[in-house]
Amino acid sequence: MKAIGIILAGGHSNRMRELTRKRAISAMPVGGSFRCIDFALSNMSNSHIQTVAVLTQYNARSLNEHLSSSKWWDFGRKQGGLYLFTPTVTADNSDWYRGTADAMYQNIDFLKKRHEPYVIISSGDCVYKMDFNELLDYHIAKKADITVVCKDMPADADVSRFGVIRMNEDCKIIDFEEKPLLAQSNTVSTGVYVIRRRQLIEILEKSAEEERFDFVMDILVRYRNVKNIYGYKLKTYWSNIASVQDYARTNMDFLKPEVRSFFFREEPKIYSKVDDLPPAKYNPGSAVSNSLISSGCIINGKVEDSVLFKQVFIGKNCVIRNAILMNGVYISDNTHVENCIVESNTTLRPNTFYCGEDGIHVIMEQNERYTI
């Protein structure tokens, strides 16, 4: 494919609360066996993009470990491959990334050394599946300077935290508002863009001279009446993880048969780093209904409408309902967990009760297992 990929994976949201204390949003577990960034990486790989750069910053250790080998997404190749860029102190610069545009500008040498004519930019905190070849063909056919992938949200959705787009009948963007107080449209930006590589270099250099650092506010919004910016509507599943509620809803969506089929069964597939774990084990006394159980789990109690990530242990006489249990969670006997997200490697003591009465409750217990 005649494009390179850039995945912006350095963001942080206060609305994720405790969940991002030890990991970036892009490293959040999703759908049982995946990380959030797996979806963007798989879309790049499935679209035959051979060179992809991942720009990380906030709490990047977990994400860097996940990306330690590029073979899982078929980027282990002699030409191109997967590049991981973090903020670097140089003789000319000692700043962290001050925004999405600044993150790309600090790695502008990567863009200058490539030969592909186009760049596909994607955020690392969205769950979706799309063919970037169709997007690029659309971009070329429209003779666009920038193409923004957008999504029509339900009428009752809160779009005030997104970039809201208005387009004319030719899909040319006529207005772009970032996080408006009163939205004039229910069409939002998904954080996926296409732009010609040389043009991106010119815009980034000009923005850096003017000390403008954000790709949306300082490029898309600023140039909306100057450049030909078009919208490309994504009609399949898309979810942005930016809050605890978004995270819970996205994982619970995987309990729907149509969503599971779309991501797990329909081609092209979504890929992730593989752990050599045994299949889930269901002991006598266990009962599981409408739940997603990952490899390495051991179930002794009742699990309903829940998502269990890898190596979760459920003790005897436990009730897990409408819950998300992350990797390595240990639930002791006679424990009730409902409407909760349990952080990874958390141990819940026997005979305890946890219930999110008003929304989703996040549990982060630091009990040592050998004391139980």
Disulfide bonds with the S-S distance in Angstrom:
none
